Amino acid sequence: MPAIIVTFNPQVLVNGRYESAQPLGPTEFDATASILAMGKAHALDLRDDSRASDSLKDLPEAPAWIRAWEGPFSIEVQESIWQYFEN
């Protein structure tokens, strides 16, 4: 069975633009249990780099450094969710 993997992309603001920052640890984590608990309809509505997906950084499955990140960031999860529910 596939997993729903969240990819966290830390960023910094440089001259008014968001640029990639050096990660402080692993940038991917398995969020299958938490996302399934949301229900399929809500999970399928999650989009990359959106306010709704931003909340995934605070999931208990996220590494501590991600939960503590105070700078800008983006989240990628949409493709992983779609692949999970295709099977």
N, C-alpha and C positions, 0 to 999 in steps of 0.2 A: 504494500500500500504506500503510495507517495506521501510525502510530508508537505506541509505548507511552510515554506521558508521565507522569512522576512529578511530583506537586505537593508541595512542601515548605512547611509552615506553621510558621514560627518562633513561639515562645511565651515568655512570662515568667510567673513565679509571683507573683501579687499577692494578699495576704491569703488564702493557701491555695487560690486558684483559678488555673487556667491561662487567660491572656488572650493575644490576638494581639500579637506584637511587630512592630516595623518591620523589614521585610526589608532586608538589606544588598546586595541585587542581585536577579537573576532568581530566581523561585521555582519555575519549571518547567524540566525537562530531559528529553531523549529518552534513555530507558534501554532501548530496544528490544534492542540487541545483548546487553547483560548479562542481561536477563530471559529472552531466548530461550535463552541458554547454560545457564540453570537447568533447562530442559526444560519442556514444556507443562504437565505435571501439577503440578509445583512452582509454576510461574507462576500457574496458575489457583487455587491454594490461598492465594495472598497476599491478605490483607485489609487494608483501610485501618486506620490507627492501631493496628497490631499489632506485636508484637516482631519478627516476621519482616519486615514491611515497613519497620520502623525501620532495618534494616541497609542499605536502599537509599540512605540519605543518604551512605554511604561509597563509593558507586560512583565509578569514575573519571570518568564522564560528568557527575557532579554539579559545579556550580560550587564553586570553592574555599571561598567563604564558607559554603556549606552543609556541606561536609565538616568545616570548622573549628568549626561551631556547637556550643557547649557547654551551651546552655540546653535547656529542654524544647521539644518540637516534635511535630508529627503529620505523617504521610505519607498522601497520597491517590494510589492507583494502580489499585485494584480495577476500576473501571469501564473505564479505559483498556485494561487487560489483556483484559477480557471482550470489548470492542469489537474488539480486534485479532484475537482468535481466532474471532470470528463471521464474519469475511470470508474 
